[in-house]
């Protein structure tokens, strides 16, 4: 005899969550398409042909971002740049004394710092923070 699909146990308060990994670009595109809806509600509506199930779970509203497009582009660039991995490699090399400090190394580090500075302004603006002098 076939077993019916499992129904929530009275001891289970909520169904188990489902996790999905997205690239920075994929998530930015979904968040842009979702507008002010929470991302989970938007994805559920897309999966189930526009049917938004009534929510019994407490929800938090999504904080609106002033410039979502700029933020999405910036997040995409950050994802492609692999900055955290590269910075970790530099720190490891510096700690072990294997980082050759040449003019090329110094110029590369200065260029990286300039690139990070260039990302900082649009990120702060997109998040709605005022910058000194603006």
C-alpha positions in Angstrom: 0.0 0.0 0.0 1.4 3.4 -1.0 2.1 5.8 1.8 0.4 9.2 1.5 2.6 12.2 1.2 3.8 13.2 4.6 1.6 15.8 6.2 2.8 18.2 8.9 3.1 16.5 12.3 1.3 18.3 15.0 4.7 18.7 16.7 6.2 20.3 13.7 5.6 24.1 13.8 6.8 24.9 10.3 7.8 22.8 7.3 11.6 22.4 6.7 13.1 25.3 4.7 14.4 24.7 1.2 17.7 26.3 0.3 18.8 27.4 -3.2 22.2 28.8 -4.0 22.2 31.6 -6.6 25.0 33.6 -8.2 25.2 37.3 -7.3 23.8 38.2 -10.7 20.9 35.7 -10.4 19.9 37.0 -7.0 20.2 40.6 -8.0 18.0 40.0 -11.0 15.4 38.2 -8.9 15.4 40.9 -6.3 15.0 43.6 -9.0 12.1 41.6 -10.5 10.5 41.1 -7.0 10.3 44.9 -6.4 9.1 45.4 -2.9 7.9 41.9 -2.4 9.9 39.6 -0.2 12.1 37.4 -2.4 10.5 34.1 -1.1 7.0 35.3 -1.9 8.1 36.4 -5.4 9.8 33.0 -6.1 6.8 31.1 -4.8 4.4 33.1 -7.0 6.6 32.4 -10.1 6.9 28.7 -9.3 3.2 28.2 -8.7 1.9 30.3 -11.6 1.0 33.5 -9.7 -0.6 31.8 -6.7 0.6 33.5 -3.6 -0.2 31.2 -0.7 -1.5 32.9 2.4 1.3 33.4 4.8 0.8 32.1 8.3 4.5 32.6 9.1 5.6 35.9 10.4 7.2 38.0 7.7 9.5 40.8 7.6 9.2 43.5 5.1 12.0 44.1 2.7 13.8 47.4 3.4 13.6 49.4 0.2 16.9 50.3 -1.4 17.2 53.7 -3.1 19.1 52.6 -6.1 18.5 48.8 -6.6 19.9 48.7 -10.1 23.3 50.2 -9.0 23.4 47.8 -6.1 22.7 44.8 -8.3 25.5 45.8 -10.7 27.8 46.3 -7.8 27.0 43.0 -6.3 27.5 41.3 -9.6 31.0 43.0 -10.0 31.9 42.0 -6.5 31.0 38.4 -7.2 33.1 38.3 -10.3 36.1 40.0 -8.7 36.6 37.2 -6.0 38.0 39.9 -3.7 37.7 38.0 -0.5 39.7 35.0 -1.9 42.4 37.3 -3.4 42.7 39.3 -0.2 43.0 36.1 1.8 45.8 34.9 -0.4 47.6 38.2 -0.1 47.3 38.1 3.7 48.6 34.5 3.8 51.6 35.4 1.6 52.3 38.5 3.8 52.1 36.5 7.0 54.4 33.8 5.7 56.9 36.3 4.3 56.5 35.0 0.7 54.9 38.2 -0.7 57.6 39.8 -2.9 57.3 43.6 -2.4 58.2 44.9 -5.8 57.1 48.0 -7.6 54.6 45.8 -9.6 53.2 44.4 -6.3 52.9 47.9 -4.8 51.2 49.2 -8.0 48.8 46.2 -8.0 47.9 46.8 -4.4 47.3 50.5 -5.1 45.1 49.7 -8.1 43.1 47.2 -6.0 42.6 49.9 -3.3 41.4 52.4 -5.9 39.0 49.8 -7.3 37.5 49.2 -3.8 37.2 53.0 -3.3 35.4 53.3 -6.6 32.9 50.6 -5.4 32.4 52.2 -2.0 30.6 55.4 -3.2 27.9 53.7 -5.3 27.4 51.1 -2.6 26.9 53.7 0.1 24.6 55.7 -2.2 22.5 52.6 -3.2 22.1 51.7 0.5 20.9 55.2 1.2 23.8 56.5 3.3 24.9 60.1 3.0 28.5 60.6 2.2 30.5 63.5 3.6 30.5 66.5 1.3 27.5 65.3 -0.7 
